[in-house]
Amino acid sequence: MTALEPGDDGFGFQDRRKFRTNLTSQANDHFNFGAIRWITGDNTKYAPMEVKDYATSNGFFEMQLQLANDVDVNDEFIAYAGCDRLKTTCDVKFSNLDNFGGFEFIPGPDRLAEKVPDFIQG
């Protein structure tokens, strides 16, 4: 559980997808692909939201989608660590290699959505 606090530039709120927290103890990208569940404030009635990016240096979170309501100073949430579905992440980050259920050599939908390089398009 982490309470929001003002950032260096006023309150640190740039839009409903980005906010700054006092959480700087985890590694960069630790919460990427994870989720945030709000426990106080106007966003508590909504399902957990997926984290797009987390930066340790300033406790900055960016969400995949815009939150329904503004985030206020002292809103509290629970942040869940993210999984990029790689075998190494399952082993190193979560020590859970026995339960790895991925297909490490098959490209996922994210690979299919990538832009085709210009030299291939012809």
N, C-alpha and C positions, 0 to 999 in steps of 0.2 A: 504494500500500500504506500503510495507516494503522493504527497500534497504538492500542488503547483505553487510556484512562487514567481514573483516578477523577474524578468530577465534583465539584461543589461540595457536594452532599449525600451524603456517604459515597462509595459507588462509582458512583452515578448510575444504577444499574440499577433500573428500575421494574417491568419484566416482560420476557418473552421477545420482545416486539415493539419495545421501546424501549431505547436505550442512547446513551451520550455518548462522543464521540471527541475527539481532538486536531485534527481536520480542520475548520478554520474559514476556509479561504482561498477557498472557492468562494461564489458568489452563493446567496442564499436560494432554495430549491426547485431548485437545480441538479441534484440527484440524484433528484427526484421522478419516478416512472415508470421509474427506472433500476433497477439491480440491485446486489447485494453478493454477492461470492463469497469465502467464508472460506478463508484459506490456512494458518491455524494454529487450534488449539482443537478443540472437540468438534463443530463444525458443518461441518468440511471435507468430510465424506463426502456432503453433501447438495447438490442443485442450487442455483444462484444464486437468491436471494430478491429479490422486488420491493420497492423503497423506496416508502413512502407519502408521507413527509414528511422534509425535511432543513432544519434551521435553522442558519444561519451563526453566529449570535451565541454559541452554546454547543456547536456541533458535534453537535447532537442528531439522531439518526436514529430514525424510526419505520417499521417494516416493515408491509407489507400483511397478512402472516400471521405467526403466532407461529413463532419459530425452534424447532427440535427440541430443542435443548439450551441451557442457560444460557450467556451470554456472560461470559467472564472477563477481568479486566484483562490487557492485553498480547496478547489474541487479535488477530490481524492479518487484514485483508481487503483486497480490491480493490473500489473503488466505481466503478460505471459511470454516466456521466451519463444522465439520463432524457430521454425525448422525449414531449411531449404531443400529437404528431402534427398540429401546426399549421404552416402554411406559414411564418409568421414565425419560429418556433422553428428550423425547418430552415435558414432563411437566416441569422438572427442568431447563434444559439447554435452551430450546427455548420458554417456556411458551405457548405452542401450543397444549395442550392436546385435545382441541376440534377437531383438524384436524388430530389426530393420525389415521393412516390407516393401522397399522400393525396388525398382529395376534400374540399376545404375548405368547400364549401357544402352538403354532405350531413350531416345529424346522425348521429352514431355511436350505438352501443348505450348509452353512458353517458347520452345525452340521453333515450333511451327508458325508462331506469330511474328517471328523476327523478319525484318525487311530483307528482301532478296538483294544481294550485292549487285551494283550497277553492271559489273563486267559479265554477269550471268544473264541479265535481262535482255541483252542484245540490242 
